[in-house]
Amino acid sequence: MLATAPRPLPTDLRQLASHRPESPVLFVQATYYLLIGLGPVLAASGLRALAGSDDLGLLRGFGVVVAAVGAVLMFAARRRELSPETARLGVTVAVVLAVADVTFVLKGSVPPLYLLDAGVQVAFVLWWGRALFPREPQLVGRVPAALA
């Protein structure tokens, strides 16, 4: 077995900045999706009462899909540049999950607690908007590179 020495901790702020993800919203959203996606997979019986569903297979399947999206976003967060596809994926998934949460609460399929997750998804969409669109007056009207 080969042993590799651990990397030394950065001693300079520039070194810390070089390890920082390009987009913090991407990292936070990826972490959130991994957590809420793996929750039903690892503790489905405990979440059954919270979800209001008796179909453990459906609950686990949904969790695997959300965790997979979280994994893709996490790998993308490690890159130094934000690709347009990654930004679109982050916004699209957040919108779809928010709409699904509100729709299922209105139908009575899930408890109103799911509106909290819808709020988190809306916050992700707003955070993406703030991260992608410029706030400098000279850049207003130009398409951000992440959406081009």
Buried (B, 14 or more C-beta within 10 A) or exposed (E): EEEEEEEEEEEEEEEEEEEEBBBEBBBBBBBBBBEBBBBBBEEBEEBBEBBBBEEBEEBBEBBBEBBEBBBBBBEBBEEEEBEBEBBEBBBEBBBEBBEBBBEBBEEEEBEEEBBEBBEBBBBBBEBBEEBBBEEEEEEEEEEBEBEE
